[in-house]
């Protein structure tokens, strides 16, 4: 710290404002007897006299900051005390819930089930393979069918894949007889569960034989309202999404 000897005029009656005027008078003369550090000290003293509140505000701010830090430390200590004795949860007791990905139904199993149960005999007699094969379709052709009374928006949603399908069956590797039984069986399964959308993967193939039969069978089935080739991300022209009538008098789903 520097001591500055300031020449004082005996006629001055010093107040904070008169000190300020006096310092201004001294500093304006750039008294050569003062060193640079002494001159800077006088300058700082002048600033403090000119703004007495700034020093107090600075001290108050520092005091509040220290108080906030102290309170935060106290809160931390209280939190640690509150957690004393608390044991972490044992992750070994938490059940792991995993959803099983949906799988396509095996067409040959469906065909065997249909044969064993002897169901859908009426549909078998009503559906004609001859009528189906007389209207062949190309392997890359997009299939599309709807009854006249079906709402346009419903058909467009089906076409866009916006309606979630209940179950799917893949006919690859099936004979015509197995494919027919599988198609009829999955339709019956959907009706039993009061579901109205299924997916049938018929494939494309160079001659599109199963695709031609599926197209013909679905057009003849009394419970089919519409079908359309699936969107590309759901099989494209190698699969169809089928919209079915809901079972109005299904005892499992009484309204």
URHUVEN-V417373 format. One record per residue. N is the residue number from 1. PHI is phi in radians with two decimals (* if undefined). NEAR is the number of other C-alpha atoms within 8 Angstrom. Layout:
N&PHI&NEAR + N&PHI&NEAR
This chain:
1&*&2 + 2&-1.79&6 + 3&-1.79&5 + 4&-2.01&7 + 5&-1.56&4 + 6&-1.88&4 + 7&-1.13&4 + 8&-1.96&5 + 9&-1.42&5 + 10&-1.15&4 + 11&-1.43&4 + 12&-1.38&7 + 13&-1.75&5 + 14&-1.39&7 + 15&-2.21&6 + 16&-0.93&7 + 17&-1.24&9 + 18&-1.22&10 + 19&-1.03&10 + 20&-1.06&11 + 21&-1.14&8 + 22&-1.20&8 + 23&-1.09&10 + 24&-1.08&9 + 25&-1.15&8 + 26&-1.14&9 + 27&-1.22&10 + 28&-1.24&6 + 29&-1.46&6 + 30&0.93&6 + 31&-0.98&7 + 32&-1.26&5 + 33&-1.33&4 + 34&-1.60&8 + 35&-1.33&7 + 36&-1.11&6 + 37&-1.12&7 + 38&-1.14&11 + 39&-1.11&10 + 40&-1.16&8 + 41&-1.11&9 + 42&-1.08&10 + 43&-1.13&9 + 44&-1.17&8 + 45&-1.12&8 + 46&-1.06&11 + 47&-1.12&8 + 48&-1.18&10 + 49&-1.18&11 + 50&-1.19&8 + 51&-2.23&8 + 52&-1.14&8 + 53&-1.33&6 + 54&-1.09&8 + 55&-1.16&9 + 56&-1.14&8 + 57&-1.09&8 + 58&-1.11&8 + 59&-1.13&8 + 60&-1.10&8 + 61&-1.09&8 + 62&-1.11&8 + 63&-1.12&8 + 64&-1.11&8 + 65&-1.12&8 + 66&-1.14&8 + 67&-1.13&8 + 68&-1.11&8 + 69&-1.11&8 + 70&-1.11&8 + 71&-1.13&8 + 72&-1.11&8 + 73&-1.13&8 + 74&-1.12&8 + 75&-1.09&8 + 76&-1.09&8 + 77&-1.12&8 + 78&-1.10&8 + 79&-1.12&8 + 80&-1.11&8 + 81&-1.14&7 + 82&-1.14&6 + 83&-1.50&7 + 84&-1.12&6 + 85&1.60&4 + 86&-1.40&5 + 87&-1.80&4 + 88&-1.14&4 + 89&-1.19&4 + 90&-1.37&6 + 91&-1.13&5 + 92&-1.19&5 + 93&-1.60&5 + 94&-1.54&6 + 95&-1.28&5 + 96&-1.60&4 + 97&-1.64&4 + 98&-2.24&4 + 99&-1.49&4 + 100&-1.36&4 + 101&-1.15&4 + 102&-1.20&4 + 103&-2.06&5 + 104&-1.32&8 + 105&-1.29&10 + 106&-1.26&9 + 107&-1.12&14 + 108&-1.20&11 + 109&-1.15&9 + 110&-1.07&13 + 111&-1.10&14 + 112&-1.15&9 + 113&-1.13&9 + 114&-1.11&13 + 115&-1.19&9 + 116&-1.21&6 + 117&-1.43&6 + 118&1.15&7 + 119&-1.53&6 + 120&1.09&10 + 121&-1.15&7 + 122&-1.15&6 + 123&-1.12&9 + 124&-1.08&8 + 125&-1.31&7 + 126&-1.40&8 + 127&-1.66&9 + 128&-1.87&10 + 129&-1.19&9 + 130&-1.10&6 + 131&-1.12&8 + 132&-1.19&14 + 133&-1.28&10 + 134&-1.32&6 + 135&-2.18&8 + 136&-1.18&8 + 137&-2.15&8 + 138&-1.34&7 + 139&-1.10&11 + 140&-1.72&7 + 141&-1.24&7 + 142&-1.58&7 + 143&-1.52&10 + 144&-2.74&8 + 145&-2.70&8 + 146&-2.72&9 + 147&-1.32&7 + 148&-1.14&4 + 149&-1.57&4 + 150&-1.27&9 + 151&-1.12&6 + 152&-1.07&6 + 153&-1.10&6 + 154&-1.10&8 + 155&-1.14&11 + 156&-1.14&8 + 157&-1.14&10 + 158&-1.11&13 + 159&-1.11&12 + 160&-1.46&8 + 161&1.31&11 + 162&-1.45&7 + 163&-1.69&7 + 164&-1.22&6 + 165&-1.52&10 + 166&-1.37&10 + 167&-2.64&11 + 168&-2.31&13 + 169&-2.34&14 + 170&-1.88&11 + 171&-1.63&15 + 172&-1.01&7 + 173&1.50&4 + 174&-1.58&10 + 175&-1.37&6 + 176&-1.07&8 + 177&-1.12&7 + 178&-1.13&12 + 179&-1.12&14 + 180&-1.07&11 + 181&-1.10&12 + 182&-1.17&16 + 183&-1.10&12 + 184&-1.14&10 + 185&-1.21&13 + 186&-1.22&13 + 187&-1.12&10 + 188&-1.16&9 + 189&-1.06&8 + 190&-1.11&14 + 191&-1.12&11 + 192&-1.12&9 + 193&-1.68&7 + 194&1.02&10 + 195&-1.80&10 + 196&-2.20&13 + 197&-2.33&14 + 198&-2.27&14 + 199&-2.21&13 + 200&-2.11&13 + 201&-1.68&13 + 202&-1.76&13 + 203&1.38&12 + 204&-1.95&11 + 205&1.18&7 + 206&-1.13&5 + 207&-1.84&7 + 208&0.87&12 + 209&-1.15&8 + 210&-1.13&11 + 211&-1.10&13 + 212&-1.12&13 + 213&-1.13&12 + 214&-1.05&12 + 215&-1.02&10 + 216&-1.25&13 + 217&-1.09&13 + 218&-1.15&9 + 219&-1.14&8 + 220&-1.57&9 + 221&-1.30&10 + 222&-1.23&4 + 223&-1.65&6 + 224&-1.60&12 + 225&-1.57&11 + 226&-2.91&12 + 227&-2.68&15 + 228&-2.72&13 + 229&-1.04&14 + 230&-1.21&16 + 231&-1.04&11 + 232&-0.99&7 + 233&-1.34&6 + 234&-2.12&8 + 235&2.17&10 + 236&1.03&11 + 237&-1.34&16 + 238&-1.68&13 + 239&-2.66&14 + 240&-2.24&15 + 241&-1.72&16 + 242&-2.03&14 + 243&-1.76&12 + 244&-1.96&12 + 245&-1.21&8 + 246&-1.40&8 + 247&-1.30&8 + 248&-1.24&4 + 249&-2.06&6 + 250&-1.29&9 + 251&-1.09&5 + 252&-1.31&5 + 253&-2.24&7 + 254&-1.32&6 + 255&-1.58&2
